[in-house]
Amino acid sequence: MSDYVSVTIAGLHRMLPIYHTHDDTYMGSLDLYGDVEFTVACATALIAKMPPFDLIIAAEPKPLPLVHEIARQMGLMQYIVARKTCHNFINTPISVDVSDITKQRYTALYLDPFDAELMRYKRVMIIDDLISDGYTVRAVEKLVKIVGGTVCCKMCIVAAGDAAYRDDILCLHQLPALRADGTVT
């Protein structure tokens, strides 16, 4: 199997490194850090697909450059960050457990009560860079529901593995999971 998978997303060609997720499963990895051209193009393409919403939320850290660019292009003054670390500046955080397939461990997401109040009775869009198993997105969705918001849409640049076949995720590109021999699972 090659070390990379070739993709064209938002009109730009990129080589995504392939990584081992678990068992005999491999998939392409997406890293926006430092790739301004790609981040801007993907933000523009996602904005074109967006339904009406009130707020955006993303789990840190990987999709934050994308979310920031979406907010910048749309003139939004704010977005919500579900944090993977319970910082001491978050008083009485709201949290949910999440399985992190990338790091192959269990962790949690934390939400500041101030941000939670902003989402109450609002249409909230979940943004991610890459959705594969969907554990993080489900945890973010659970946070939104706990605080009284409504998830209006789940969007990502790449839906990979099982997520590539889901109809509840809007994405720019679908990427199947691979076996060690390079065939689709």
C-alpha positions in Angstrom: 0.0 0.0 0.0 1.2 3.5 -0.7 2.0 5.9 2.1 -0.3 8.5 0.7 -3.7 8.8 -0.9 -4.2 11.4 -3.7 -7.3 13.7 -3.4 -8.7 16.7 -5.0 -10.9 18.8 -2.7 -12.2 22.3 -3.3 -10.3 22.4 -6.5 -6.9 21.7 -4.9 -4.8 18.5 -5.1 -3.3 17.1 -1.9 -1.5 14.0 -0.8 -2.9 12.7 2.5 -0.7 10.5 4.6 -2.2 7.1 5.3 -2.2 6.1 9.0 -3.1 2.9 10.8 -6.3 3.4 12.9 -7.0 0.0 14.4 -7.0 -3.7 13.5 -6.5 -4.0 9.8 -7.8 -0.5 9.0 -6.0 2.4 7.5 -7.2 5.8 6.2 -6.0 9.1 4.9 -5.2 11.8 7.5 -6.0 15.5 7.0 -3.9 18.2 8.5 -4.8 21.8 7.9 -2.1 23.3 10.0 0.0 25.6 7.9 -1.9 25.0 4.7 -3.6 28.4 4.3 -4.6 27.9 0.7 -6.3 24.6 1.3 -8.0 25.9 4.5 -9.4 29.0 2.7 -10.6 26.9 -0.3 -12.3 24.3 1.9 -14.0 27.0 4.1 -15.4 28.6 1.0 -16.7 25.3 -0.4 -18.3 24.4 3.0 -20.0 27.8 3.3 -21.6 27.2 -0.1 -23.3 24.0 1.3 -24.4 25.4 4.7 -28.0 25.5 5.8 -29.3 28.3 8.1 -27.6 28.2 11.5 -27.1 30.4 14.6 -23.7 29.2 15.9 -20.8 26.9 15.0 -19.1 24.5 17.3 -16.0 22.4 16.8 -13.9 20.1 19.0 -10.3 21.3 19.4 -7.7 21.2 18.0 -7.6 20.1 14.3 -10.7 21.8 12.8 -10.0 25.2 14.5 -8.2 26.8 11.5 -11.1 25.8 9.3 -13.7 27.1 11.7 -11.8 30.3 12.2 -11.7 30.8 8.4 -15.4 30.1 8.0 -16.1 32.7 10.7 -13.8 35.2 9.1 -15.4 34.7 5.6 -18.9 34.9 7.0 -18.3 37.9 9.3 -19.1 35.9 12.4 -17.8 37.3 15.6 -17.8 34.1 17.5 -17.8 30.3 17.4 -17.8 27.7 20.2 -14.9 25.4 21.0 -15.4 22.0 22.8 -12.1 21.5 24.5 -10.2 18.3 25.0 -8.6 19.6 28.2 -10.4 21.0 31.2 -8.5 24.3 31.6 -8.6 26.0 35.0 -10.3 29.1 33.5 -13.4 27.0 32.9 -15.5 27.1 36.0 -17.9 24.2 36.4 -17.4 22.7 32.9 -20.0 20.6 31.2 -18.4 17.4 29.9 -19.0 14.3 27.9 -16.9 11.2 27.3 -15.5 10.4 23.8 -13.5 7.6 22.3 -10.6 9.1 20.3 -9.8 6.7 17.4 -6.8 8.8 16.3 -5.1 8.5 19.6 -6.8 5.1 20.3 -7.9 6.1 23.8 -10.9 7.5 25.7 -11.0 11.1 26.6 -13.6 13.8 27.3 -14.8 17.1 25.8 -15.4 20.1 28.0 -17.7 23.1 27.4 -17.6 26.4 29.3 -21.0 27.2 30.9 -20.9 30.7 29.2 -20.6 29.0 25.8 -23.3 26.5 26.8 -25.7 29.4 27.5 -25.0 30.9 24.1 -26.2 27.6 22.5 -29.4 27.3 24.4 -32.4 27.4 21.9 -30.0 27.9 19.0 -29.4 26.0 15.7 -25.9 24.8 16.1 -23.7 23.5 13.2 -20.9 21.1 14.1 -17.8 21.5 11.9 -14.8 19.1 11.7 -11.9 18.6 9.4 -12.3 14.8 9.0 -15.0 12.6 10.4 -14.3 8.8 10.5 -15.8 6.8 13.3 -18.0 9.8 14.3 -17.2 9.5 18.1 -16.1 13.1 18.4 -19.0 14.4 16.4 -21.5 12.4 18.5 -19.9 13.7 21.7 -20.2 17.3 20.4 -23.8 16.6 19.4 -24.4 15.3 22.9 -22.9 18.5 24.4 -25.2 20.7 22.2 -28.3 18.7 23.3 -27.3 18.8 27.0 -27.3 22.6 26.9 -30.5 22.9 25.0 -29.3 23.6 21.5 -30.3 21.9 18.3 -27.8 20.4 15.9 -28.9 21.6 12.5 -26.0 20.1 10.5 -22.7 18.2 10.7 -20.1 19.2 8.2 -16.6 18.2 7.4 -14.0 18.4 4.6 -13.5 14.6 4.5 -15.9 11.9 5.6 -13.7 8.8 5.9 -14.3 5.2 6.7 -17.8 4.5 7.9 -18.7 8.2 7.9 -18.2 8.2 4.1 -21.5 6.2 3.9 -23.5 8.3 6.3 -26.3 10.6 4.9 -26.4 12.8 8.0 -22.9 14.4 7.3 -22.3 17.0 4.6 -18.8 16.8 3.3 -16.6 17.9 0.4 -14.9 14.5 -0.1 -15.6 10.9 0.8 -12.7 8.6 1.5 -13.2 4.9 2.3 -11.2 3.0 4.9 -8.5 0.7 3.5 -7.0 -2.7 4.4 -3.3 -3.2 4.7 -3.2 -4.4 1.1 -4.7 -1.1 -0.1 -8.2 -2.5 -0.9 -11.3 -0.8 0.4 -12.8 -2.3 3.6 
